[in-house]
Amino acid sequence: MIIIDKALQARAAAGNPIKVGMIGAGFMGRGIANQIINSVPGMELVAIFNRDIDAAKRAYAEAGIEDIQVVTTKSELEDAIARGQYAVTEDAQLLCHALEIEAIIEVTGAVEFGAHIVMEAIAHRKHVIMMNAELDGTIGPILKVYADKAGVILSTCDGDQPGVEMNLYRFVKSIGLTPLLCGNIKGLQDPYRNPTTQEAFAKRWGQKAHMVTSFADGTKISFEQAIVANATGMKVAKRGMLGYDFTGHVDEMTHMYDVEQLKQLGGIVDYVVGAKPGPGVFVFATHEDPKQRHYLNLYKLGEGPLYSFYTPYHLCHFEVPLSVARAVLFGDAVMTPIAGPLVDVVTTAKIDLKAGETLDGIGYYMTYGQCENSDIVQEQKLLPMGLAEGCRLKRDIPRDQVLTYDDVELPSGRLCDQLRAEQNAYFAPQKVLAVVG
């Protein structure tokens, strides 16, 4: 959306920048802070929450901000904003409650904590930009219901691969083609990776080992493609997606898919390992008009029936502020569920699991996530990956077996479980009563 830059310039010229709060100050959060503060006129990152307040201070310091106020109450935060002073806090609720903050950027990757924050932000009518595919892929549809009722935007973000896919999908649709595949390009996929195997890579780039592992073991891409499916109406061709290994260019992959199967499924989400241009995204689409197919061939897109469109990069934190502007200034979500879930991420044993063990979190040692169509998830009572952490095993589970609700005891009192149950009920298929006469 090229119009965003002009709209932000207008807010800057009017002396009325968009005021943003950020939840989380890890590797990606620090990048977002630096981007907003130094490269986005018309927007101010007025407050940062982090459990470790020193990390919040670091995010500001790395962006060149030294004059920071620690706040512990809503009035202190609002006073700091009024005085133009940047604030940090260990109380995430303050950012949700502060009247001047228009939008919240959620960058934690945590499901239970994220659920509390998003619900609180929505209740106080803040737009919410999530860099949290794990939360979105677990309870995004019901969070969207609450956001709609409150009249606010709930959106994933530009820059991250799902958002880049959605922008490309919208472009392809806007020029009259029918997208049938949204794809994500990966460099590695090994479900048995863990924080020990990924430790060196994580240290090299200043990231956390479990976060890196969630990419390597396929869990992250499963969540990413699930939320793309839920925003487009697409499904997966099989559990875990097709996931081809292919070292050529994605343009050369159009012949690898059955167009009729894609149409029957309403389109699919998928990924490929090793293809060029990595790490980008791609959309395969069809056109029913033979006249337009002739033009597409002239413009070097080939003879079809599938035409390849791709974006050769994703710039993560560089583009997140654009998502905030889209929500606040235009009421436009980058990507959000269109209805109930169509694809979920299910919990799969990474190792042989033993009865009595408590499952660790996403990107750790015990489980990895796979995409599965939501009707199958409901029918087989499969355990969502976003709810697996903290569950206690009732029985032994062999490696690579998908877990069900019957295999575990859920922790008590979690909001994420409550919202998941509410989502299941809200979007349950309506039973049609037969009329006997």
C-alpha positions as CSV (number, residue, x, y, z in Angstrom):
1,M,0.0,0.0,0.0
2,I,2.1,2.9,-1.3
3,I,-0.5,5.4,0.1
4,I,0.7,4.6,3.7
5,D,3.8,6.8,3.5
6,K,1.7,9.9,2.6
7,A,-0.9,9.2,5.3
8,L,1.9,8.9,7.9
9,Q,3.5,12.1,6.7
10,A,0.2,13.9,7.1
11,R,-0.1,12.6,10.7
12,A,3.5,13.8,11.3
13,A,2.8,17.3,9.8
14,A,-0.4,17.6,11.9
15,G,1.7,16.9,15.1
16,N,-0.6,13.9,15.8
17,P,1.5,10.8,15.4
18,I,0.0,7.3,15.8
19,K,0.8,6.3,19.4
20,V,1.8,2.6,19.7
21,G,2.5,0.3,22.6
22,M,4.6,-2.9,22.2
23,I,4.2,-6.1,24.2
24,G,7.6,-7.9,24.2
25,A,11.1,-6.7,23.7
26,G,13.0,-9.7,22.4
27,F,15.0,-10.0,19.2
28,M,12.2,-9.0,16.9
29,G,10.7,-6.4,19.3
30,R,14.1,-4.6,19.4
31,G,14.0,-4.4,15.6
32,I,10.5,-3.0,15.6
33,A,11.4,-0.4,18.2
34,N,14.4,0.8,16.2
35,Q,12.3,0.9,13.0
36,I,9.5,3.0,14.4
37,I,11.7,5.4,16.3
38,N,14.2,6.1,13.5
39,S,12.4,5.4,10.2
40,V,8.6,6.0,10.6
41,P,7.6,9.6,10.8
42,G,4.0,10.0,11.9
43,M,4.2,7.1,14.5
44,E,5.6,7.0,18.0
45,L,6.4,3.9,20.1
46,V,5.3,5.5,23.4
47,A,5.6,2.4,25.7
48,I,7.2,-1.0,25.9
49,F,6.2,-3.9,28.2
50,N,8.6,-6.7,29.0
51,R,8.7,-9.1,32.0
52,D,12.4,-8.2,32.3
53,I,12.2,-4.5,32.3
54,D,15.9,-4.2,31.4
55,A,15.0,-5.8,28.0
56,A,12.5,-3.1,27.4
57,K,15.1,-0.4,28.3
58,R,17.5,-2.1,26.0
59,A,15.0,-1.9,23.1
60,Y,14.8,1.9,23.5
61,A,18.6,2.3,24.1
62,E,19.5,0.4,20.9
63,A,17.2,2.8,19.1
64,G,19.0,5.8,20.6
65,I,16.6,6.7,23.4
66,E,18.1,7.2,26.8
67,D,15.5,9.2,28.6
68,I,13.1,6.5,29.7
69,Q,10.6,6.5,32.5
70,V,9.6,3.3,34.4
71,V,5.9,3.4,35.1
72,T,3.8,1.2,37.4
73,T,0.3,2.8,37.1
74,K,-2.0,3.8,34.3
75,S,-1.8,7.5,35.4
76,E,2.0,7.4,35.4
77,L,1.9,6.0,31.8
78,E,-0.6,8.5,30.6
79,D,1.4,11.3,32.2
80,A,4.6,10.2,30.5
81,I,2.8,10.0,27.1
82,A,1.4,13.5,27.6
83,R,4.9,14.8,28.4
84,G,6.4,13.1,25.3
85,Q,8.5,10.7,27.4
86,Y,9.1,7.1,26.5
87,A,7.9,4.6,29.1
88,V,8.7,1.0,30.1
89,T,6.8,-1.2,32.4
90,E,6.5,-4.7,33.8
91,D,2.7,-4.5,33.7
92,A,1.4,-5.3,30.2
93,Q,-2.2,-4.3,31.2
94,L,-1.1,-0.6,31.4
95,L,-0.5,-0.4,27.7
96,C,-4.0,-1.9,27.0
97,H,-5.6,0.6,29.4
98,A,-3.8,3.9,28.4
99,L,-6.2,6.2,26.6
100,E,-3.7,7.7,24.2
101,I,-2.4,4.4,22.8
102,E,-4.2,3.6,19.6
103,A,-2.6,0.3,18.7
104,I,-0.8,-2.6,20.4
105,I,1.9,-4.6,18.7
106,E,2.0,-8.1,20.3
107,V,5.4,-9.7,19.8
108,T,5.6,-12.5,22.4
109,G,4.9,-15.7,20.6
110,A,3.2,-16.9,23.8
111,V,-0.3,-18.4,23.5
112,E,-1.7,-18.1,27.1
113,F,-0.1,-14.8,27.9
114,G,-0.8,-13.5,24.4
115,A,-4.5,-14.5,24.8
116,H,-4.8,-12.4,28.0
117,I,-3.2,-9.3,26.4
118,V,-5.1,-9.4,23.1
119,M,-8.4,-9.8,25.0
120,E,-7.6,-6.9,27.3
121,A,-6.5,-4.7,24.4
122,I,-9.7,-5.5,22.5
123,A,-11.8,-4.8,25.5
124,H,-10.2,-1.3,25.7
125,R,-10.7,-0.8,22.0
126,K,-7.1,-0.9,20.8
127,H,-6.2,-2.2,17.4
128,V,-4.0,-5.2,17.7
129,I,-1.2,-6.2,15.4
130,M,0.1,-9.7,16.1
131,M,3.5,-11.0,15.4
132,N,2.3,-14.2,17.0
133,A,1.2,-16.9,14.5
134,E,1.0,-19.4,17.4
135,L,-1.8,-17.5,19.1
136,D,-3.5,-16.7,15.8
137,G,-3.3,-20.3,14.6
138,T,-4.8,-21.6,17.9
139,I,-7.7,-19.2,18.7
140,G,-7.4,-16.4,16.1
141,P,-11.0,-16.9,14.8
142,I,-12.7,-16.3,18.2
143,L,-10.4,-13.4,18.9
144,K,-11.5,-11.9,15.6
145,V,-15.1,-12.3,16.8
146,Y,-14.3,-10.2,19.9
147,A,-12.4,-7.6,17.8
148,D,-15.3,-7.2,15.4
149,K,-17.8,-6.7,18.3
150,A,-15.5,-4.0,19.8
151,G,-15.0,-2.3,16.4
152,V,-11.3,-2.7,16.2
153,I,-8.8,-4.4,13.8
154,L,-7.1,-7.6,14.7
155,S,-4.4,-8.3,12.2
156,T,-1.2,-10.2,11.6
157,C,1.6,-8.1,10.2
158,D,3.3,-7.1,7.0
159,G,6.9,-8.4,6.6
160,D,6.4,-11.8,8.2
161,Q,5.9,-14.5,5.6
162,P,2.1,-14.9,6.2
163,G,1.5,-11.2,5.7
164,V,3.7,-11.2,2.6
165,E,1.7,-14.1,1.2
166,M,-1.6,-12.4,1.9
167,N,-0.5,-9.2,0.2
168,L,0.5,-11.2,-2.8
169,Y,-2.7,-13.2,-2.7
170,R,-4.8,-9.9,-2.6
171,F,-2.8,-8.5,-5.5
172,V,-3.3,-11.6,-7.6
173,K,-7.0,-11.6,-6.9
174,S,-7.2,-7.9,-7.7
175,I,-6.0,-8.4,-11.3
176,G,-8.6,-11.0,-12.0
177,L,-6.9,-14.4,-11.3
178,T,-8.0,-17.1,-8.9
179,P,-5.3,-18.0,-6.4
180,L,-5.2,-21.8,-5.8
181,L,-2.0,-22.1,-3.8
182,C,-0.2,-19.9,-1.2
183,G,3.3,-21.1,-0.7
184,N,6.2,-20.5,1.7
185,I,9.8,-21.1,0.8
186,K,12.0,-22.7,3.4
187,G,15.7,-23.6,3.6
188,L,15.4,-26.4,6.2
189,Q,12.8,-28.8,7.5
190,D,13.7,-31.4,10.1
191,P,11.0,-32.2,12.7
192,Y,13.6,-33.6,15.1
193,R,15.6,-30.5,15.6
194,N,15.8,-29.2,19.2
195,P,17.4,-26.3,21.2
196,T,20.6,-28.2,21.5
197,T,21.0,-28.8,17.8
198,Q,20.1,-25.1,17.1
199,E,22.1,-23.5,19.9
200,A,25.1,-22.4,17.7
201,F,22.8,-20.8,15.0
202,A,20.8,-19.0,17.7
203,K,23.9,-17.5,19.3
204,R,25.2,-16.4,16.0
205,W,22.2,-14.3,15.3
206,G,21.4,-13.3,18.9
207,Q,18.1,-15.3,19.0
208,K,16.7,-17.8,21.5
209,A,17.4,-21.4,20.7
210,H,13.8,-22.5,21.1
211,M,12.6,-19.8,18.7
212,V,15.1,-21.0,16.1
213,T,14.0,-24.6,16.7
214,S,10.4,-23.8,16.0
215,F,11.4,-22.7,12.5
216,A,13.7,-25.7,11.9
217,D,11.3,-28.4,13.1
218,G,8.4,-27.1,11.0
219,T,6.2,-25.9,13.8
220,K,6.5,-22.2,12.9
221,I,5.7,-22.7,9.2
222,S,2.8,-24.9,10.2
223,F,1.3,-22.0,12.2
224,E,2.1,-19.5,9.5
225,Q,0.4,-21.5,6.8
226,A,-2.5,-22.3,9.0
227,I,-3.3,-18.7,9.5
228,V,-2.9,-18.1,5.7
229,A,-5.5,-20.8,5.2
230,N,-7.9,-19.4,7.7
231,A,-7.6,-15.9,6.0
232,T,-8.1,-17.2,2.5
233,G,-10.5,-20.2,2.8
234,M,-7.8,-22.7,1.7
235,K,-7.0,-26.1,3.2
236,V,-4.0,-28.5,3.2
237,A,-3.7,-31.3,0.7
238,K,-2.6,-33.7,3.5
239,R,-1.5,-33.7,7.1
240,G,1.8,-31.8,7.3
241,M,1.3,-30.3,3.8
242,L,2.9,-31.6,0.7
243,G,6.3,-29.9,1.4
244,Y,8.3,-30.7,-1.7
245,D,12.1,-30.6,-1.8
246,F,12.9,-28.6,-5.0
247,T,16.1,-26.7,-5.8
248,G,14.9,-24.9,-8.9
249,H,12.8,-21.7,-9.1
250,V,9.2,-21.7,-7.9
251,D,8.1,-20.8,-11.4
252,E,9.2,-24.3,-12.4
253,M,6.9,-25.9,-9.8
254,T,3.5,-25.2,-11.4
255,H,3.4,-28.6,-13.2
256,M,3.9,-30.4,-9.8
257,Y,0.3,-29.7,-8.7
258,D,-3.0,-31.1,-9.8
259,V,-5.1,-28.1,-10.7
260,E,-8.4,-30.0,-10.4
261,Q,-7.4,-31.2,-6.9
262,L,-6.5,-27.6,-5.9
263,K,-9.9,-26.4,-7.2
264,Q,-11.7,-29.1,-5.4
265,L,-10.1,-28.2,-2.1
266,G,-10.8,-24.5,-2.6
267,G,-7.0,-23.9,-2.9
268,I,-4.3,-25.1,-0.6
269,V,-1.4,-23.7,1.5
270,D,1.9,-25.4,1.2
271,Y,5.7,-25.0,1.5
272,V,8.8,-26.0,-0.5
273,V,12.3,-26.6,0.8
274,G,15.3,-25.3,-1.1
275,A,13.6,-23.5,-3.9
276,K,14.5,-20.1,-5.3
277,P,14.0,-17.2,-4.5
278,G,14.4,-18.1,-0.9
279,P,13.3,-17.1,1.7
280,G,10.3,-15.8,-0.2
281,V,6.7,-16.7,-0.8
282,F,4.6,-17.5,-3.9
283,V,1.1,-17.8,-5.1
284,F,-0.1,-20.0,-8.0
285,A,-3.3,-18.9,-9.7
286,T,-5.5,-19.6,-12.7
287,H,-7.4,-17.5,-15.2
288,E,-10.5,-18.6,-16.9
289,D,-10.5,-16.1,-19.8
290,P,-8.5,-17.4,-22.8
291,K,-7.9,-13.8,-24.0
292,Q,-6.3,-13.0,-20.7
293,R,-4.3,-16.2,-20.8
294,H,-2.9,-15.1,-24.1
295,Y,-1.7,-11.8,-22.5
296,L,-0.2,-13.6,-19.5
297,N,1.8,-15.8,-21.9
298,L,2.9,-12.6,-23.8
299,Y,4.1,-11.2,-20.4
300,K,6.3,-14.3,-19.8
301,L,4.1,-16.0,-17.2
302,G,3.7,-19.1,-19.4
303,E,0.8,-21.0,-20.9
304,G,-0.8,-22.0,-17.6
305,P,-3.1,-23.4,-16.3
306,L,-1.2,-22.3,-13.2
307,Y,0.6,-19.0,-13.2
308,S,3.4,-18.2,-10.7
309,F,3.7,-15.0,-8.7
310,Y,6.3,-14.5,-6.0
311,T,7.9,-12.1,-3.6
312,P,11.6,-12.9,-3.2
313,Y,12.0,-11.6,0.4
314,H,10.3,-10.9,3.7
315,L,11.5,-8.1,5.8
316,C,9.8,-8.8,9.1
317,H,10.3,-5.9,11.5
318,F,10.9,-3.4,8.8
319,E,7.3,-3.6,7.6
320,V,5.4,-4.1,10.9
321,P,4.8,-0.3,11.4
322,L,3.0,-0.3,8.0
323,S,0.6,-2.8,9.4
324,V,-0.2,-0.5,12.3
325,A,-0.8,2.4,9.9
326,R,-3.1,0.2,7.8
327,A,-5.2,-0.6,10.8
328,V,-5.3,2.8,12.4
329,L,-5.6,5.0,9.3
330,F,-7.5,2.8,6.9
331,G,-9.3,0.2,9.0
332,D,-7.5,-2.5,6.9
333,A,-6.2,-5.7,8.3
334,V,-3.2,-7.3,6.7
335,M,-4.6,-10.7,7.4
336,T,-7.3,-12.0,9.7
337,P,-9.5,-15.1,9.9
338,I,-12.5,-14.9,7.6
339,A,-14.6,-17.2,9.7
340,G,-14.0,-20.4,11.7
341,P,-10.7,-22.3,11.4
342,L,-10.1,-24.4,8.3
343,V,-6.6,-25.5,9.2
344,D,-5.2,-26.2,12.6
345,V,-1.7,-27.1,13.9
346,V,-1.7,-30.4,15.8
347,T,0.7,-31.7,18.4
348,T,3.1,-34.5,17.2
349,A,5.6,-36.4,19.3
350,K,9.2,-35.5,18.5
351,I,10.5,-38.3,20.7
352,D,9.0,-41.3,22.4
353,L,6.9,-39.8,25.2
354,K,6.2,-41.4,28.5
355,A,3.1,-41.4,30.7
356,G,3.3,-38.9,33.5
357,E,5.6,-36.5,31.6
358,T,4.6,-32.9,31.2
359,L,4.9,-31.5,27.7
360,D,7.4,-28.7,27.1
361,G,6.8,-25.7,24.9
362,I,6.9,-24.9,21.2
363,G,10.4,-25.3,19.8
364,Y,11.7,-27.5,22.6
365,Y,12.4,-31.2,22.9
366,M,9.2,-33.2,23.0
367,T,6.8,-32.1,20.2
368,Y,6.5,-30.5,16.9
369,G,3.5,-29.1,15.0
370,Q,1.8,-30.2,11.7
371,C,-1.0,-28.6,9.7
372,E,-4.2,-30.6,9.5
373,N,-7.7,-29.6,8.2
374,S,-9.9,-28.5,11.0
375,D,-12.7,-30.9,10.3
376,I,-10.4,-33.8,10.9
377,V,-9.0,-32.1,14.0
378,Q,-12.4,-31.9,15.5
379,E,-13.5,-35.4,14.4
380,Q,-10.4,-37.0,15.8
381,K,-10.1,-34.7,18.9
382,L,-6.5,-33.9,18.0
383,L,-4.6,-31.7,20.5
384,P,-3.8,-28.2,19.2
385,M,-0.1,-27.5,19.3
386,G,-0.8,-24.1,20.8
387,L,-2.3,-25.8,23.9
388,A,0.2,-28.6,24.4
389,E,2.6,-26.9,26.7
390,G,2.0,-27.9,30.3
391,C,-0.2,-30.9,29.4
392,R,0.4,-34.1,31.4
393,L,0.6,-37.3,29.5
394,K,-1.9,-40.1,30.5
395,R,-0.1,-42.7,28.3
396,D,3.0,-43.5,26.3
397,I,3.1,-41.9,22.9
398,P,5.6,-43.1,20.2
399,R,7.6,-40.7,18.1
400,D,5.7,-39.1,15.2
401,Q,2.2,-40.0,16.6
402,V,-0.3,-37.1,16.8
403,L,-1.6,-36.5,20.2
404,T,-5.3,-36.3,21.1
405,Y,-7.2,-34.6,24.0
406,D,-7.7,-38.1,25.4
407,D,-3.9,-38.5,25.7
408,V,-3.4,-35.6,28.1
409,E,-4.6,-33.8,31.1
410,L,-4.9,-30.0,30.5
411,P,-3.6,-27.5,33.0
412,S,-6.4,-26.0,34.9
413,G,-7.7,-22.4,34.6
414,R,-6.1,-21.4,31.3
415,L,-7.8,-18.7,29.2
416,C,-6.5,-20.2,26.0
417,D,-8.4,-23.5,26.7
418,Q,-11.5,-21.5,27.5
419,L,-11.3,-19.5,24.3
420,R,-10.6,-22.6,22.2
421,A,-13.7,-24.3,23.6
422,E,-15.7,-21.1,22.9
423,Q,-14.3,-21.1,19.3
424,N,-15.2,-24.7,18.8
425,A,-18.8,-24.0,19.9
426,Y,-19.2,-20.7,18.1
427,F,-18.1,-22.2,14.7
428,A,-19.6,-25.7,15.2
429,P,-21.5,-26.9,12.1
430,Q,-25.2,-26.2,12.3
431,K,-27.2,-29.4,12.5
432,V,-30.0,-29.6,9.9
433,L,-33.1,-31.1,11.3
434,A,-34.9,-33.5,8.9
435,V,-38.6,-32.7,8.4
436,V,-40.7,-35.8,8.6
437,G,-44.1,-35.5,7.0
